[in-house]
Amino acid sequence: MSELSGRTTIVVGASRGIGHGIATAVAEAGAPVVAVSRTAAEFPESADITQELADAGEAAVPASLIDRHEPAAVIVVAGATPHMRPLQQHTWETFSAAWDTDVRITFHWLREALLTPLPPGSRVIVVSSGAALNGSPLSGGYAGAKATQRFVTGYAQGESKRAGLDITFTTVLPRFAPETGVGKPAVAAYAALAGMSVAEFLSHQGPLLTPKIAGESMVDLLRTDASDVADAYGLSGAGLKKLA
């Protein structure tokens, strides 16, 4: 994947936030991009991006799009925006939302990547969340769901190795991205919990992650030799960092 030109990448959840930044950056790096989302989005006219409007959580969607576009890489970003409230104010439906969306989407796409399978040398990147490492007491079951995404991606890597498929699976766990639809309410909620203004809270978070930085980081990861790709990475405004 060191040369992205002509190597199609599917970005699942590309209409907004980090997914939009990733789709744009990968296309600008020379790869044809298939942007999958339930709603249309605007992208630079110069970018080679094909939009596919679909519900990424439907079981038949991954097979259909993988068969049609024959990607060399799949980046899964899609998921639900968590409801930010204390545990006792959640219902089971709000508590479990990320399990029914984020985990479900990851399962369907990783399953199809193995079953099809993707061609040798392909990459699959699942964008989870730093909440999987640190917990997230205001977002119900979100942190557990994001940790499960990492586990499932590791399982897929093991199956790829056992079958000799030469597909590389890895997980990226981003920190707060305060410009995004997921990050903005989370930052506001945790700032309030800490008794801080949003600006004060963010001043303690180190370099802030943006969709642009996320996109550039994914391009770097796609270009990394497969033998050097870690099982998981943290992602902040300073870029990617391998996790133990």
DAFENGI-V387296 format. One record per helix or strand of 2 or more residues. SS is the DSSP state (~ for helix, > for strand). FROM is the first residue (numbers start at 1). TO is the last residue. If there is no record, write none. Layout:
# DAFENGI-V387296
ss=SS from=FROM to=TO
ss=SS from=FROM to=TO
This chain:
# DAFENGI-V387296
ss=> from=9 to=12
ss=~ from=17 to=28
ss=> from=33 to=37
ss=> from=49 to=53
ss=~ from=61 to=69
ss=> from=73 to=76
ss=~ from=87 to=89
ss=~ from=92 to=95
ss=~ from=97 to=116
ss=> from=123 to=127
ss=~ from=131 to=134
ss=~ from=142 to=163
ss=> from=168 to=174
ss=~ from=181 to=193
ss=~ from=198 to=203
ss=~ from=211 to=223
ss=~ from=226 to=228
ss=> from=232 to=236
ss=> from=239 to=242
